[in-house]
Amino acid sequence: MPAVNIKLRWPDGKLSTAYSPSTVVYEHFKAGHSYPLADFLSLAETAFNAASERVKQVRGFYCSSAMDSLAGLRLLARQYPARGARVEVLDLRTHGAEQV
């Protein structure tokens, strides 16, 4: 099952990486795009829930790593004031064998 590492830049320039167990996140994020914080979190919620659902379809169980990534993004986002804050998706990098 392929996975995707998503490299992010937060409003203060801090870099982080989020893990998705599925390439479905490509439907929600684009490398090089900057998103208002609230929009980013909404997209992340949809993307990581979809990724976890894909794992369930293939493996028979939801993916706790996808939910951990989403929780980590929510936690990081709390550090920034919502007004004017943006998150930039720097890179999406796929690794693994089969596409899910």
N, C-alpha and C positions, 0 to 999 in steps of 0.2 A: 504494500500500500504506500503510495507516495505521501510525502509530507511537504509542507511549505513553511519556510522560515520567513517572517515578515520583519524587515528592518524599519524602524520608526524613528522619527525625530520629533521630540516634544517641544512645546512652546519656548522652553528655556534653553533649547539646544541639546538637551540630554538625549542619548541614543538608547534604544532598547530593541529587543527582538521578541516577537511572539511566535508561537508554534501552532500550526494547524495540521491536523492529521489528514487533511483532504485538500485537493486542488480547488474545491468549490469556492474558496476565498478569492480566487481570481475573478469570480463573478461580482464581487463586492468592492474590491480594492484595486487601484491601478498604481503601479510604481511611478514615482515622480509627481503624484498628485497630493495636494494639501487639502485637508478637510477641517471645517469648523469642529471643535471638540465634541459638541453634542451630536453632530452628524456622524462623526467618526465612531462614537460609542454606539449609536444606533446601528450603523453598518457592522460593527464588530459583533454586536449581539446577534444579528441575523446570520452573519458569516460563520461564527463559531458554533452556533446552534445547528446550522445546516451541516457543518463539518462533522459534528458529533452524530447527527442523524445518518450521514453517509456511512460512518463507521458501523453504526447499528445495523444498517441494511446489509453490509458485507460480513461483519464479524458476529452480529447478534447481540451486541451490547453497546451502550453509549460510551463515548470517549471522555474519560475524566481529564485527560491532558488538554483537550479543547476548552473544557469548562475552567480549568486552572488558568489557561492563557487569558480567557475572558475576564476572570476575576482579577488577575494581575493588571490588565489594562484599566479596569474600573478603579483599582487602587491607585495607580499612577495618575489617572485623570483627576483625582481629587486634589492633587497638588496645585492645580491651575485654575485661575478664575475663568468662568465660562465665557465671559464677554471678550471677544476678540481672539481667544486661544484657538490655535490650529495645530493639527497633528499631520505631519508629512510622512507618507509611505515612501521610503527611499528605495526599497527593493523587495521583491518577492522571489524567493529562490526555492525551486522544487528539488527534492531528492527522494529517492526510493524507486521501486520497480514498477508496480502496476498503478494505473490511475483509478482513483475512487472518487 
